[in-house]
Amino acid sequence: MWYSIINNEGGYMTLEDFIDENRNEIDDIIKSIIPNFDFDDEERENWIMNDEGLYGWALSGGVVDI
């Protein structure tokens, strides 16, 4: 399930869009914890929902529903 967030311009975007726009940063964070882990967008979504730092980043970015 993809969740909506409000971007800095006040518009809405999906979590999929958020992941697409921040993929490198999200991947760097995950790889700093699990260096050789192979993951896809579903796994990135799980990390965002379950990692305190990624969750907080998403909330500060205007997450509407997680």
HELIX and SHEET records of a PDB file:
HELIX    1   1 LEU A   15  ILE A   33  1                                  19    
HELIX    2   2 ASP A   41  ASN A   50  1                                  10    
HELIX    3   3 GLU A   52  SER A   60  1                                   9    
SHEET    1   A 2 SER A   4  ILE A   6  0                                        
SHEET    2   A 2 TYR A  12  THR A  14 -1                                        
END                                                                             
